[in-house]
Amino acid sequence: MAKSADTDDSNSNDPNSNGPNSNTEVPAAGIGPAAAASYEQARDELAQVVARLEAGGLSLDESLELWERGEHLAGVCTRFLDGARQRVEDALQRSTDDAES
């Protein structure tokens, strides 16, 4: 049975694991105890997942598990990028507010 990408697997918190079952939970940027995981780690693992899928030769279950992992990692990357975008917008707004004061 394939795991859902949103399933929290407390036994798989090794950030160096690159397997399809390495369901490392990466929170939104900078939140929670596992915040040490970075955008770069999620992006790099996503690239590895894509390469494995593109290489082929996997069973249907393996492919589905990798796909689900890739979807999860893409969401993680999106949350990190959204957080970074918000920080830039906030900094620009503060800069504009300071210039007007």
N, C-alpha and C positions, 0 to 999 in steps of 0.2 A: 504494500500500500504506500503510495507516494505521499510525502508530507506536504502540507500546505505551506506556502512561503511565509505565511503569517504566524505559523506555529512557533511558540517559544520553546526551544529544546534546551533546557538548562545544562544538559550534559555535553553540549557542543559549543562551548564558549571559547574555543581555541581560535584566535584571530589569524593564526598561520595555516589553518586548515582550509584547503581549497576544494574539497569534495562537495558533491551535490547535497550531502546531508550535514554540511558544516553550518547550519542555520544560525550563525552568529547574529545575535540581535544587535543591530546598530541603531541607536535612538536618533531622534532629530538632533541636529548639530549642537553639541555641547550640553546635552541634557542627560542626567542620570549617571549611574556608576560606571557604565560601559562607554562613556563618552570618549575614551582614549582612542576608540576606533575612528578612523578618519575617512574623509571623502576619498582620499587617494587609495586607501585599502579597499574600499567598496568598488571604486572604479576599476582597480587592477583585477580584483576577483571577477567582476563582471566581464572584463575583457577575456579572462581565462575561460569563463563559462561559454562565451560566444565562440571562442576558438575551438573548444571541445565540441560544441554543437555543429559548427561548420565542418569540422574534420570528419564527422559521420562515424559510422561503425558502432554506434551505441544501440542498446536495446530500446524499445519503446518506453519502458519504465525509466531507464536512465535518462533518456532524452526529456521526458516529462519532468523529472526531478530537477534536471539542470535548467529547463525552461522556467520552472517555478522559482528556482533560486535566482535566476537572472531577472525575473520580474521583481522580486523582492529587492535585489541590489539596485535595480534601476530606480525604484521608489526611494531607497535610501539616498542615492546620489541626488535625486530631485529635491529631497528635503534639505540636504546640505546646501545645494545651490540656491534654493529658495531662501534659506537662512542667510547666506552670504549676500544675496541680492538685497534683502531687507536691511542688512547692516550697512551696505553702501548707500541705500536710499536714506536711511536714518542719518548717516554721517553727512550726506549732502544737504539734508534738511537742516541739521544743526549748523552747518557752515552758512547756509543762506540766512538762517535766523540770527546768527552772530553778526553777519555783515549788515543786516538791517537794524541792529541795535545801536 
